[in-house]
């Protein structure tokens, strides 16, 4: 009895490509906040179309990462909770990181 499998080469190539992209994601990466919270991500979870829009609407003066980090956690989490579909800034960042990784993997 003989079995013929067609298209296996294409599947193996796709798996190889996925493995290569996964290896590129291994380890720690420095990702710009604007890349992580890109317009596609922000528009899916808020009324904002850009990170700049989100920051300007917050009511806080944010011109640097240091300014963002200086905002009391309770106040920033309240803004995120009231203006996005997330309960906290940490949850939002985790979701954005997952979306970024999926995009890099081509999923």
NURO-531444 format. One record per residue (C-alpha): residue in three letters; x, y, z. Coordinates in steps of 0.2 Angstrom, whole numbers, plus 5000, padded with zeros to 4 digits. Example, Ala and Ser with C-alpha at 12.3 -4.5 7.8 and 13.67 -1.06 7.14 Angstrom:
// residues 2
{res = ala, u = 5062, v = 4978, w = 5039};
{res = ser, u = 5068, v = 4995, w = 5036};
// end
This chain:
// residues 107
{res = unk, u = 5000, v = 5000, w = 5000};
{res = unk, u = 5007, v = 5017, w = 4995};
{res = unk, u = 5002, v = 5034, w = 5002};
{res = unk, u = 5005, v = 5050, w = 4993};
{res = unk, u = 5006, v = 5066, w = 5003};
{res = unk, u = 5005, v = 5082, w = 4992};
{res = unk, u = 5010, v = 5099, w = 4999};
{res = unk, u = 5021, v = 5093, w = 5013};
{res = unk, u = 5036, v = 5103, w = 5006};
{res = unk, u = 5025, v = 5119, w = 5008};
{res = unk, u = 5020, v = 5115, w = 5026};
{res = unk, u = 5038, v = 5111, w = 5031};
{res = unk, u = 5044, v = 5127, w = 5023};
{res = unk, u = 5031, v = 5137, w = 5033};
{res = unk, u = 5036, v = 5128, w = 5049};
{res = unk, u = 5054, v = 5132, w = 5046};
{res = unk, u = 5050, v = 5150, w = 5043};
{res = unk, u = 5040, v = 5150, w = 5059};
{res = unk, u = 5054, v = 5142, w = 5069};
{res = unk, u = 5067, v = 5155, w = 5062};
{res = unk, u = 5055, v = 5170, w = 5067};
{res = unk, u = 5053, v = 5162, w = 5084};
{res = unk, u = 5072, v = 5160, w = 5087};
{res = unk, u = 5073, v = 5179, w = 5082};
{res = unk, u = 5061, v = 5183, w = 5096};
{res = unk, u = 5070, v = 5173, w = 5109};
{res = unk, u = 5078, v = 5183, w = 5123};
{res = unk, u = 5075, v = 5201, w = 5128};
{res = unk, u = 5070, v = 5215, w = 5116};
{res = unk, u = 5070, v = 5234, w = 5118};
{res = unk, u = 5054, v = 5239, w = 5109};
{res = unk, u = 5049, v = 5257, w = 5107};
{res = unk, u = 5032, v = 5261, w = 5116};
{res = unk, u = 5025, v = 5268, w = 5100};
{res = unk, u = 5029, v = 5252, w = 5091};
{res = unk, u = 5021, v = 5241, w = 5105};
{res = unk, u = 5006, v = 5253, w = 5106};
{res = unk, u = 5004, v = 5255, w = 5088};
{res = unk, u = 4988, v = 5263, w = 5080};
{res = unk, u = 4981, v = 5246, w = 5075};
{res = unk, u = 4983, v = 5240, w = 5094};
{res = unk, u = 4976, v = 5256, w = 5101};
{res = unk, u = 4961, v = 5257, w = 5090};
{res = unk, u = 4956, v = 5240, w = 5094};
{res = unk, u = 4956, v = 5243, w = 5113};
{res = unk, u = 4952, v = 5262, w = 5114};
{res = unk, u = 4946, v = 5278, w = 5105};
{res = unk, u = 4964, v = 5283, w = 5102};
{res = unk, u = 4973, v = 5281, w = 5085};
{res = unk, u = 4990, v = 5284, w = 5091};
{res = unk, u = 5001, v = 5284, w = 5107};
{res = unk, u = 5002, v = 5303, w = 5106};
{res = unk, u = 4983, v = 5304, w = 5106};
{res = unk, u = 4982, v = 5293, w = 5122};
{res = unk, u = 4996, v = 5303, w = 5131};
{res = unk, u = 4989, v = 5320, w = 5127};
{res = unk, u = 4972, v = 5314, w = 5132};
{res = unk, u = 4978, v = 5308, w = 5149};
{res = unk, u = 4979, v = 5326, w = 5157};
{res = unk, u = 4997, v = 5322, w = 5162};
{res = unk, u = 5012, v = 5331, w = 5155};
{res = unk, u = 5021, v = 5317, w = 5147};
{res = unk, u = 5036, v = 5322, w = 5136};
{res = unk, u = 5048, v = 5307, w = 5141};
{res = unk, u = 5048, v = 5290, w = 5148};
{res = unk, u = 5053, v = 5297, w = 5164};
{res = unk, u = 5037, v = 5308, w = 5164};
{res = unk, u = 5027, v = 5293, w = 5161};
{res = unk, u = 5035, v = 5283, w = 5175};
{res = unk, u = 5033, v = 5297, w = 5187};
{res = unk, u = 5014, v = 5297, w = 5186};
{res = unk, u = 5007, v = 5288, w = 5202};
{res = unk, u = 5002, v = 5270, w = 5197};
{res = unk, u = 4984, v = 5273, w = 5204};
{res = unk, u = 4981, v = 5288, w = 5194};
{res = unk, u = 4988, v = 5281, w = 5178};
{res = unk, u = 4979, v = 5264, w = 5180};
{res = unk, u = 4963, v = 5274, w = 5183};
{res = unk, u = 4965, v = 5283, w = 5166};
{res = unk, u = 4969, v = 5266, w = 5157};
{res = unk, u = 4954, v = 5258, w = 5165};
{res = unk, u = 4942, v = 5272, w = 5160};
{res = unk, u = 4949, v = 5275, w = 5143};
{res = unk, u = 4953, v = 5257, w = 5136};
{res = unk, u = 4947, v = 5240, w = 5138};
{res = unk, u = 4960, v = 5235, w = 5150};
{res = unk, u = 4960, v = 5235, w = 5169};
{res = unk, u = 4978, v = 5241, w = 5171};
{res = unk, u = 4993, v = 5248, w = 5162};
{res = unk, u = 5002, v = 5232, w = 5165};
{res = unk, u = 4988, v = 5222, w = 5158};
{res = unk, u = 4988, v = 5233, w = 5143};
{res = unk, u = 5007, v = 5232, w = 5140};
{res = unk, u = 5006, v = 5213, w = 5142};
{res = unk, u = 4992, v = 5212, w = 5129};
{res = unk, u = 5002, v = 5224, w = 5117};
{res = unk, u = 5017, v = 5213, w = 5119};
{res = unk, u = 5008, v = 5197, w = 5115};
{res = unk, u = 5000, v = 5206, w = 5099};
{res = unk, u = 5018, v = 5212, w = 5094};
{res = unk, u = 5025, v = 5195, w = 5096};
{res = unk, u = 5011, v = 5187, w = 5086};
{res = unk, u = 5014, v = 5199, w = 5072};
{res = unk, u = 5032, v = 5196, w = 5072};
{res = unk, u = 5029, v = 5177, w = 5071};
{res = unk, u = 5017, v = 5180, w = 5057};
{res = unk, u = 5002, v = 5173, w = 5066};
// end
